Amino acid sequence: MPKMKTKSSCKKRFKISASGRVIAGQAGKSHGMIKRTKKFIRNARGTTTLSKADEQIIKPMMPYSR
């Protein structure tokens, strides 16, 4: 049986944590920061874990990640 391929878009954007959750970068930070509130910019630093529903979409695209 040949190896399954990982979606290139997923390997660039997501990681799987040790507990099996999907980690992604925060959304809404590419441009337009001047109109965002200071609170939004502060809260959108770093990474976040996806919801269970979003994980079900991403995980099949990454077959070899735990």
MDTraj code that builds the backbone (N, CA, C; nanometers):
import mdtraj as md
import numpy as np

residues = "MET PRO LYS MET LYS THR LYS SER SER CYS LYS LYS ARG PHE LYS ILE SER ALA SER GLY ARG VAL ILE ALA GLY GLN ALA GLY LYS SER HIS GLY MET ILE LYS ARG THR LYS LYS PHE ILE ARG ASN ALA ARG GLY THR THR THR LEU SER LYS ALA ASP GLU GLN ILE ILE LYS PRO MET MET PRO TYR SER ARG".split()
xyz = np.array([
    [0.0851, -0.1189, 0.0000],
    [0.0000, 0.0000, 0.0000],
    [0.0896, 0.1253, 0.0000],
    [0.0660, 0.2204, -0.0885],
    [0.1507, 0.3409, -0.0893],
    [0.1223, 0.4304, 0.0298],
    [0.2188, 0.5163, 0.0589],
    [0.2020, 0.6096, 0.1702],
    [0.0943, 0.7124, 0.1373],
    [0.0234, 0.7568, 0.2398],
    [-0.0745, 0.8646, 0.2216],
    [-0.0005, 0.9974, 0.2265],
    [-0.0519, 1.0943, 0.1523],
    [0.0122, 1.2250, 0.1512],
    [-0.0542, 1.3179, 0.2519],
    [0.0283, 1.4003, 0.3155],
    [-0.0212, 1.5059, 0.4037],
    [-0.0508, 1.6270, 0.3175],
    [-0.1640, 1.6943, 0.3433],
    [-0.1964, 1.8167, 0.2698],
    [-0.0897, 1.9216, 0.2979],
    [-0.0345, 1.9805, 0.1929],
    [0.0718, 2.0795, 0.2089],
    [0.0240, 2.2001, 0.2874],
    [-0.0999, 2.2401, 0.2660],
    [-0.1521, 2.3576, 0.3368],
    [-0.1597, 2.3308, 0.4867],
    [-0.1917, 2.2083, 0.5257],
    [-0.2025, 2.1746, 0.6678],
    [-0.0659, 2.1656, 0.7339],
    [0.0315, 2.1105, 0.6625],
    [0.1632, 2.0965, 0.7253],
    [0.2271, 2.2324, 0.7489],
    [0.1878, 2.3328, 0.6691],
    [0.2406, 2.4674, 0.6874],
    [0.1712, 2.5426, 0.8003],
    [0.0448, 2.5120, 0.8253],
    [-0.0362, 2.5945, 0.9140],
    [-0.0659, 2.5357, 1.0507],
    [-0.0570, 2.4032, 1.0659],
    [-0.1017, 2.3390, 1.1890],
    [0.0047, 2.2467, 1.2469],
    [-0.0014, 2.2295, 1.3802],
    [0.0813, 2.1325, 1.4516],
    [-0.0114, 2.0544, 1.5431],
    [0.0307, 1.9342, 1.5796],
    [-0.0454, 1.8546, 1.6753],
    [0.0281, 1.8592, 1.8088],
    [-0.0443, 1.8913, 1.9156],
    [0.0166, 1.8991, 2.0481],
    [0.0375, 1.7584, 2.1042],
    [0.1057, 1.7502, 2.2164],
    [0.1331, 1.6208, 2.2791],
    [0.0049, 1.5509, 2.3214],
    [-0.0984, 1.6280, 2.3560],
    [-0.2252, 1.5679, 2.3970],
    [-0.3161, 1.5377, 2.2782],
    [-0.2702, 1.5709, 2.1565],
    [-0.3486, 1.5375, 2.0375],
    [-0.4365, 1.6489, 1.9854],
    [-0.4305, 1.7668, 2.0460],
    [-0.5096, 1.8800, 1.9975],
    [-0.4371, 1.9474, 1.8818],
    [-0.5114, 2.0197, 1.7976],
    [-0.4515, 2.0884, 1.6831],
    [-0.4203, 2.2332, 1.7226],
    [-0.2954, 2.2755, 1.6966],
    [-0.2505, 2.4104, 1.7297],
    [-0.2401, 2.4902, 1.6003],
    [-0.2926, 2.6128, 1.6016],
    [-0.2886, 2.6992, 1.4836],
    [-0.2554, 2.8413, 1.5257],
    [-0.2105, 2.9202, 1.4310],
    [-0.1852, 3.0611, 1.4570],
    [-0.3160, 3.1361, 1.4720],
    [-0.3117, 3.2478, 1.5401],
    [-0.4314, 3.3285, 1.5597],
    [-0.4748, 3.3931, 1.4288],
    [-0.6043, 3.4028, 1.4074],
    [-0.6578, 3.4620, 1.2846],
    [-0.6719, 3.6133, 1.2984],
    [-0.6730, 3.6810, 1.1854],
    [-0.7047, 3.8232, 1.1817],
    [-0.5893, 3.9154, 1.2131],
    [-0.4639, 3.8703, 1.1916],
    [-0.3502, 3.9545, 1.2268],
    [-0.2611, 3.9879, 1.1075],
    [-0.3075, 3.9652, 0.9839],
    [-0.2189, 3.9905, 0.8707],
    [-0.2102, 4.1380, 0.8344],
    [-0.3208, 4.2076, 0.8439],
    [-0.3206, 4.3502, 0.8088],
    [-0.4391, 4.4172, 0.8763],
    [-0.4453, 4.5497, 0.8670],
    [-0.5572, 4.6234, 0.9259],
    [-0.5494, 4.6353, 1.0766],
    [-0.4277, 4.6377, 1.1326],
    [-0.4137, 4.6437, 1.2783],
    [-0.4585, 4.7782, 1.3356],
    [-0.4569, 4.8814, 1.2536],
    [-0.4897, 5.0143, 1.3050],
    [-0.6369, 5.0233, 1.3487],
    [-0.7211, 4.9443, 1.2844],
    [-0.8631, 4.9482, 1.3209],
    [-0.8998, 4.8481, 1.4303],
    [-0.8088, 4.7597, 1.4647],
    [-0.8354, 4.6625, 1.5709],
    [-0.8141, 4.7283, 1.7070],
    [-0.8853, 4.6766, 1.8062],
    [-0.8671, 4.7304, 1.9414],
    [-0.7378, 4.6753, 1.9995],
    [-0.6859, 4.7470, 2.0985],
    [-0.5636, 4.7021, 2.1666],
    [-0.5873, 4.5667, 2.2334],
    [-0.7067, 4.5480, 2.2860],
    [-0.7405, 4.4223, 2.3520],
    [-0.7366, 4.3056, 2.2525],
    [-0.7882, 4.3261, 2.1314],
    [-0.7860, 4.2209, 2.0295],
    [-0.6425, 4.1830, 1.9940],
    [-0.5586, 4.2834, 1.9718],
    [-0.4196, 4.2583, 1.9339],
    [-0.3471, 4.1822, 2.0443],
    [-0.3723, 4.2202, 2.1692],
    [-0.3107, 4.1537, 2.2841],
    [-0.3556, 4.0077, 2.2926],
    [-0.4843, 3.9854, 2.2780],
    [-0.5391, 3.8504, 2.2922],
    [-0.5048, 3.7598, 2.1746],
    [-0.4693, 3.8178, 2.0611],
    [-0.4415, 3.7380, 1.9419],
    [-0.2929, 3.7078, 1.9238],
    [-0.2127, 3.7232, 2.0280],
    [-0.0712, 3.6878, 2.0190],
    [-0.0541, 3.5368, 2.0196],
    [0.0544, 3.4924, 1.9615],
    [0.0909, 3.3511, 1.9722],
    [-0.0012, 3.2576, 1.8966],
    [-0.0288, 3.1424, 1.9553],
    [-0.1088, 3.0390, 1.8894],
    [-0.2311, 3.0060, 1.9737],
    [-0.3203, 2.9278, 1.9151],
    [-0.4408, 2.8846, 1.9846],
    [-0.4717, 2.7405, 1.9478],
    [-0.5524, 2.6729, 2.0277],
    [-0.5956, 2.5373, 1.9932],
    [-0.7307, 2.5456, 1.9241],
    [-0.7501, 2.4616, 1.8251],
    [-0.8749, 2.4629, 1.7498],
    [-0.9852, 2.3910, 1.8283],
    [-1.1078, 2.4206, 1.7913],
    [-1.2214, 2.3543, 1.8544],
    [-1.2304, 2.2099, 1.8049],
    [-1.3082, 2.1285, 1.8723],
    [-1.3235, 1.9880, 1.8357],
    [-1.3771, 1.9736, 1.6937],
    [-1.4730, 2.0585, 1.6562],
    [-1.5320, 2.0508, 1.5229],
    [-1.4286, 2.0818, 1.4148],
    [-1.3426, 2.1797, 1.4395],
    [-1.2389, 2.2138, 1.3422],
    [-1.1306, 2.1058, 1.3369],
    [-1.1035, 2.0430, 1.4511],
    [-1.0045, 1.9351, 1.4540],
    [-1.0467, 1.8195, 1.3648],
    [-1.1757, 1.7900, 1.3620],
    [-1.2253, 1.6791, 1.2810],
    [-1.2044, 1.7044, 1.1325],
    [-1.1944, 1.8308, 1.0927],
    [-1.1690, 1.8647, 0.9528],
    [-1.0200, 1.8513, 0.9217],
    [-0.9354, 1.8957, 1.0138],
    [-0.7912, 1.9042, 0.9891],
    [-0.7211, 1.7690, 1.0043],
    [-0.7562, 1.6909, 1.1050],
    [-0.6823, 1.5680, 1.1356],
    [-0.6769, 1.4670, 1.0205],
    [-0.7844, 1.4460, 0.9438],
    [-0.7719, 1.3514, 0.8308],
    [-0.6734, 1.3962, 0.7236],
    [-0.6460, 1.5244, 0.7176],
    [-0.5518, 1.5754, 0.6180],
    [-0.4072, 1.5575, 0.6608],
    [-0.3860, 1.5169, 0.7872],
    [-0.2517, 1.4954, 0.8410],
    [-0.2430, 1.3521, 0.8946],
    [-0.2328, 1.2528, 0.8072],
    [-0.2455, 1.1137, 0.8515],
    [-0.1336, 1.0645, 0.9435],
    [-0.0136, 1.1225, 0.9356],
    [0.0980, 1.0702, 1.0151],
    [0.1294, 1.1523, 1.1376],
    [0.0411, 1.2432, 1.1735],
    [0.0622, 1.3205, 1.2968],
    [-0.0160, 1.2523, 1.4065],
    [0.0531, 1.1966, 1.5054],
    [-0.0047, 1.1229, 1.6169],
    [-0.1533, 1.1064, 1.6134],
])
top = md.Topology()
chain = top.add_chain()
for i, resn in enumerate(residues, 1):
    res = top.add_residue(resn, chain, resSeq=i)
    for name in ("N", "CA", "C"):
        top.add_atom(name, md.element.get_by_symbol(name[0]), res)
traj = md.Trajectory(xyz[None], top)
